[in-house]
Amino acid sequence: MKNVFVINAHEEYEFSKGTLNQTMTDIAVDHLKASGYETKVTTMKDAWEIDAEIEKHQWADAVLLQSPVNWMGVPWSFKKYMDMVYSFGMDGRLCAGDGRTRQDPSKQYGSGGTLNGKKYMMSLTLNAPSESFGDPDQFFFEGKTIDDLFWPMHLNFRFFGMEPLPTFSAHDVMKNPDVETDLAKYREHLAASFPTQG
Protein backbone atom coordinates (compact mmCIF):
# COMPACT_ATOMS: atom_id res chain seq x y z
CA MET A 1 0.00 0.00 0.00
CA LYS A 2 1.17 3.47 -0.82
CA ASN A 3 -1.89 5.70 -1.28
CA VAL A 4 -4.51 6.14 1.45
CA PHE A 5 -7.78 8.01 1.09
CA VAL A 6 -9.10 9.23 4.46
CA ILE A 7 -12.79 10.10 4.86
CA ASN A 8 -14.03 12.01 7.91
CA ALA A 9 -17.74 11.18 7.95
CA HIS A 10 -18.64 13.32 10.99
CA GLU A 11 -21.69 15.54 10.68
CA GLU A 12 -21.52 18.54 13.01
CA TYR A 13 -24.28 19.19 15.53
CA GLU A 14 -24.52 21.79 18.28
CA PHE A 15 -24.03 19.04 20.88
CA SER A 16 -21.31 17.27 18.88
CA LYS A 17 -18.84 19.49 17.06
CA GLY A 18 -16.70 16.60 15.79
CA THR A 19 -13.51 17.42 17.67
CA LEU A 20 -12.67 13.78 18.41
CA ASN A 21 -13.26 12.56 14.85
CA GLN A 22 -11.25 15.47 13.45
CA THR A 23 -8.44 14.77 15.90
CA MET A 24 -8.41 11.10 14.89
CA THR A 25 -8.43 12.10 11.21
CA ASP A 26 -5.45 14.38 11.84
CA ILE A 27 -3.61 11.65 13.77
CA ALA A 28 -4.19 9.19 10.93
CA VAL A 29 -2.95 11.61 8.27
CA ASP A 30 0.11 12.54 10.35
CA HIS A 31 0.95 8.87 10.92
CA LEU A 32 0.47 7.98 7.27
CA LYS A 33 2.62 10.83 5.98
CA ALA A 34 5.36 10.13 8.53
CA SER A 35 5.28 6.45 7.53
CA GLY A 36 5.75 7.09 3.82
CA TYR A 37 2.17 7.08 2.50
CA GLU A 38 0.52 9.57 0.18
CA THR A 39 -2.86 10.80 1.47
CA LYS A 40 -6.00 12.49 0.26
CA VAL A 41 -8.77 13.59 2.63
CA THR A 42 -12.47 14.34 2.29
CA THR A 43 -14.70 15.49 5.12
CA MET A 44 -18.45 15.86 5.02
CA LYS A 45 -17.96 19.60 5.61
CA ASP A 46 -16.09 19.78 2.28
CA ALA A 47 -17.77 20.64 -0.97
CA TRP A 48 -17.17 17.41 -2.87
CA GLU A 49 -17.73 16.43 -6.48
CA ILE A 50 -18.83 12.95 -7.50
CA ASP A 51 -16.23 12.16 -10.17
CA ALA A 52 -13.38 13.51 -8.04
CA GLU A 53 -14.45 11.30 -5.12
CA ILE A 54 -14.66 8.24 -7.38
CA GLU A 55 -11.15 9.04 -8.62
CA LYS A 56 -9.89 9.19 -5.02
CA HIS A 57 -11.23 5.68 -4.42
CA GLN A 58 -9.55 4.47 -7.62
CA TRP A 59 -6.27 6.19 -6.66
CA ALA A 60 -6.19 4.73 -3.16
CA ASP A 61 -4.64 1.45 -2.14
CA ALA A 62 -6.65 1.76 1.07
CA VAL A 63 -9.62 3.78 2.30
CA LEU A 64 -9.72 4.80 5.97
CA LEU A 65 -13.22 5.71 7.12
CA GLN A 66 -13.33 7.80 10.30
CA SER A 67 -16.91 7.99 11.51
CA PRO A 68 -19.06 8.46 14.56
CA VAL A 69 -21.78 5.89 15.11
CA ASN A 70 -25.06 7.78 14.79
CA TRP A 71 -28.15 5.72 15.52
CA MET A 72 -26.30 2.47 14.80
CA GLY A 73 -24.88 3.63 11.49
CA VAL A 74 -23.00 6.38 9.68
CA PRO A 75 -24.19 10.02 9.71
CA TRP A 76 -26.77 11.10 7.15
CA SER A 77 -24.34 13.28 5.19
CA PHE A 78 -22.03 10.33 4.59
CA LYS A 79 -25.01 8.18 3.61
CA LYS A 80 -25.82 10.86 1.02
CA TYR A 81 -22.17 10.75 -0.10
CA MET A 82 -22.42 6.98 -0.58
CA ASP A 83 -25.75 7.22 -2.37
CA MET A 84 -24.27 9.69 -4.85
CA VAL A 85 -20.62 8.67 -5.23
CA TYR A 86 -21.05 4.93 -5.00
CA SER A 87 -24.13 4.82 -7.22
CA PHE A 88 -22.39 6.74 -10.00
CA GLY A 89 -19.32 4.55 -9.56
CA MET A 90 -21.29 1.45 -10.59
CA ASP A 91 -20.37 2.23 -14.20
CA GLY A 92 -17.20 0.15 -13.83
CA ARG A 93 -15.08 2.66 -11.94
CA LEU A 94 -15.90 1.15 -8.51
CA CYS A 95 -17.87 -1.88 -9.65
CA ALA A 96 -19.41 -3.27 -12.81
CA GLY A 97 -22.98 -3.33 -11.59
CA ASP A 98 -23.76 -6.10 -9.14
CA GLY A 99 -21.54 -8.64 -10.90
CA ARG A 100 -24.23 -10.81 -12.43
CA THR A 101 -24.66 -11.26 -16.18
CA ARG A 102 -27.37 -12.94 -18.22
CA GLN A 103 -24.61 -14.60 -20.26
CA ASP A 104 -23.00 -16.27 -17.21
CA PRO A 105 -25.48 -17.34 -14.50
CA SER A 106 -22.60 -18.59 -12.33
CA LYS A 107 -21.57 -15.00 -11.51
CA GLN A 108 -23.00 -14.15 -8.10
CA TYR A 109 -24.54 -10.98 -6.74
CA GLY A 110 -21.94 -8.62 -5.30
CA SER A 111 -19.07 -9.99 -7.38
CA GLY A 112 -18.69 -7.02 -9.72
CA GLY A 113 -16.11 -5.04 -7.75
CA THR A 114 -13.30 -3.37 -9.69
CA LEU A 115 -11.22 -2.31 -6.64
CA ASN A 116 -9.97 -5.83 -6.01
CA GLY A 117 -6.89 -6.05 -3.81
CA LYS A 118 -7.51 -2.66 -2.22
CA LYS A 119 -8.03 -2.42 1.55
CA TYR A 120 -10.33 -0.47 3.84
CA MET A 121 -10.32 0.29 7.53
CA MET A 122 -13.08 1.68 9.71
CA SER A 123 -12.33 3.81 12.78
CA LEU A 124 -15.48 4.41 14.78
CA THR A 125 -16.41 6.57 17.77
CA LEU A 126 -19.49 5.76 19.79
CA ASN A 127 -21.14 6.33 23.14
CA ALA A 128 -21.84 2.65 23.79
CA PRO A 129 -19.29 1.17 26.22
CA SER A 130 -16.99 -1.56 24.95
CA GLU A 131 -18.42 -4.10 27.39
CA SER A 132 -21.82 -3.84 25.71
CA PHE A 133 -20.37 -5.70 22.69
CA GLY A 134 -19.46 -9.37 22.40
CA ASP A 135 -21.28 -10.43 25.56
CA PRO A 136 -24.52 -12.39 25.13
CA ASP A 137 -25.58 -11.34 28.63
CA GLN A 138 -25.63 -7.67 27.61
CA PHE A 139 -29.17 -6.47 26.97
CA PHE A 140 -28.87 -4.32 23.87
CA PHE A 141 -26.40 -5.89 21.41
CA GLU A 142 -27.05 -9.48 22.58
CA GLY A 143 -23.46 -10.59 22.02
CA LYS A 144 -22.98 -8.86 18.66
CA THR A 145 -19.63 -7.18 17.92
CA ILE A 146 -18.91 -3.74 16.50
CA ASP A 147 -18.24 -5.43 13.15
CA ASP A 148 -21.66 -7.10 13.35
CA LEU A 149 -23.22 -3.69 13.92
CA PHE A 150 -21.34 -2.24 10.93
CA TRP A 151 -21.80 -5.28 8.68
CA PRO A 152 -23.67 -3.16 6.08
CA MET A 153 -20.60 -0.90 5.75
CA HIS A 154 -18.38 -3.96 5.36
CA LEU A 155 -20.70 -5.12 2.58
CA ASN A 156 -20.50 -1.74 0.83
CA PHE A 157 -16.72 -2.02 0.57
CA ARG A 158 -16.94 -5.72 -0.31
CA PHE A 159 -19.26 -4.76 -3.18
CA PHE A 160 -16.25 -2.99 -4.70
CA GLY A 161 -13.97 -5.99 -4.15
CA MET A 162 -12.10 -4.43 -1.22
CA GLU A 163 -10.68 -6.33 1.76
CA PRO A 164 -10.92 -5.29 5.44
CA LEU A 165 -8.22 -4.21 7.81
CA PRO A 166 -9.12 -4.60 11.52
CA THR A 167 -11.73 -2.13 12.76
CA PHE A 168 -10.86 0.36 15.49
CA SER A 169 -13.49 1.66 17.89
CA ALA A 170 -13.40 4.26 20.66
CA HIS A 171 -16.20 3.69 23.16
CA ASP A 172 -18.15 5.66 25.78
CA VAL A 173 -16.89 8.88 24.19
CA MET A 174 -19.69 11.08 25.55
CA LYS A 175 -20.74 9.67 28.91
CA ASN A 176 -17.35 8.43 30.18
CA PRO A 177 -14.65 9.68 27.80
CA ASP A 178 -11.01 8.65 28.16
CA VAL A 179 -9.65 10.45 25.14
CA GLU A 180 -5.95 10.10 25.83
CA THR A 181 -6.23 6.33 26.24
CA ASP A 182 -8.35 6.05 23.08
CA LEU A 183 -5.87 8.10 21.07
CA ALA A 184 -2.91 6.08 22.35
CA LYS A 185 -4.68 2.86 21.32
CA TYR A 186 -5.52 4.38 17.95
CA ARG A 187 -1.88 5.24 17.28
CA GLU A 188 -0.96 1.61 18.04
CA HIS A 189 -3.72 0.38 15.74
CA LEU A 190 -2.55 2.65 12.92
CA ALA A 191 1.05 1.48 13.34
CA ALA A 192 -0.06 -2.15 13.03
CA SER A 193 -2.41 -1.53 10.08
CA PHE A 194 -0.22 0.94 8.20
CA PRO A 195 3.41 0.13 9.05
CA THR A 196 6.27 2.32 7.90
CA GLN A 197 6.98 1.92 4.19
CA GLY A 198 10.32 0.23 3.47
N, C-alpha and C positions, 0 to 999 in steps of 0.2 A: 504494500500500500504506500502511496505517495501523496495522493490528493484527498483531502477530507472536506466535505461540505457539512457545515454546522447550521442547524436550524433551531432558533429560539422560538418556540411555539407559544410563549406566554402572552396572554391577553390581559392588559392592565385594567384593574378595577380600583375604585377608591380605597377599598379595604385590602387590596393586594397589588402593590405597585410593581412587583416583578423583580425586586432587588436580588433575591436568592437565585432565580433562574438566570438573570443577567450575569451575576457573579460567577455562576457555574459555566456559563457560556464563555466568559472571559478567561476563566481558568483553563478550560479545554483548548481554546485558541492559543493561549500562551504556551501550554504544554506541547501542543502539536507543532507550533513554529519552532520552539526550542529543541524539539526532537527530530527536526528535519522534514516536516510535512508542509505541503502547500495547503492553504485554507481559503475557503470562501464562506461567507456567513449571510444568512437571511433571518430577519426577525419579523414577527407579525406586525410590528410598528413600521416596517419598511413599506415603501411603495414597490411592489414587485410586478413583474411582467411574466406571463405564462411561458413564452418560449425561452426566456433567459433562465427561468427556474428549471425547466426541463434540461437545458444545456448544463446546468450545474450538477444535476443528477448524473448526466452522461459523463461529465468530466471527472466526477469523484470516484475514487476507489472505495470510499466508505462514506456513509451518511451518519452523522451523529445528531440525533433528535433530542433536544433539551426541552422538556415539557412539564408543566404542572399537571396533576391529575384533577380535572374538573368534572365532578359528577360522573366518576368512574371512566372517564375518557379524556381525550384531548380537548383544548379550548375550541370554541366555535370558530374563531378566525382561522385556526389551522385546519379545521374540518373544511372550511370554505376553500382554503389553499389546496387541499387534497382534491376536493371536488373539481376544481378548475385545472390545476396543473396536471394531476394524475389522469384525469379524463382525457385531456388533449394529448397526453403522452401515449395514449393507447394506439397511436398511428404507427407504432413500430419503434419510436424513440425510447420508450420505457418498457413497452410490451406490445406484442402483435396480437391485439385483442385478448381474448381469454385463452388462447392456445388451441382451441378445437378447430378442426376443419371438416367440411363435408366429405372431402376426398380421403381423409384418413381418420376413421372413427376411433382409432386407438389413442389418439392425442387427447389428453385429459384436460378438464377445466382447470385453469390456473397455471398452465404450463407454457404460456406464451411470453414469459419474461425475456427481455433483451439486455438486462443488466447482470447476466450470469457471472458469478465469480466475485461480484462486488459485495461489500459487507455493510451492515448497519448496526448501530448501537443506540439504545434508548437510555436516557438519563432522566429519571422522573422524580418530582417532588410532590409529596402528598401529606395530608394531615393524619391519615390513618397510621397508628403505631405499627412498628415492624412485627410485633407479636400477634397482631390480628391476622397475619398471613401464615399459611402453611400449618395451621393447627386446627384439626377438625372439631376441637372443643370450643373454638371461638365462634361466637354467634353469627357475625355478619358474613364473613367470607367462607365459612364452612370448610376450612382447610385449603382453599385455593391460594395460589401464589400470585405475586405481582405479575408474572408472565402469563398466568391464566387470565387475570383481569385485562391485560393488554394484548390478548391473543388476536383480536381484530387488527391491531396495528402490525403485529408480526405477519399476519396474512397479507396486509397491504404490501409490505416489502417483499414477501415471498412471491406475490403476484408478478413482481418485476424480475424474479430470479435471484434475489439477493439472499445472503446468508447472515445469520445473527452473530453478533458478539455479545458477551454477557451483559445483561441489563443491570444498571445501577439505580438504586432508589434511596432517596433521603426521606425519612419518615417523621411524623409528628411535628412538622415544620411550623405549625401555627400554635398548637396548644402547649407543646413542650419542646421548643426548639433547642437543638444543640449544634449550632451552625459550624463551629470550629471543628468538632468531631466529624460532622458530615463532609466538610470540605477536605479534611485530611484523608478520609476514606475515599473520596472521589479522586483525589490526586493519585492514590495508590491504584485505583481501578483504571484510570487513564494510562498509567505507566505500564500496567499489565496488558491492556487492550491495544495500546498504540506505543510500542517500545521505540526507543531511539533508532533512527534509520542508520544502517551501517555504511 
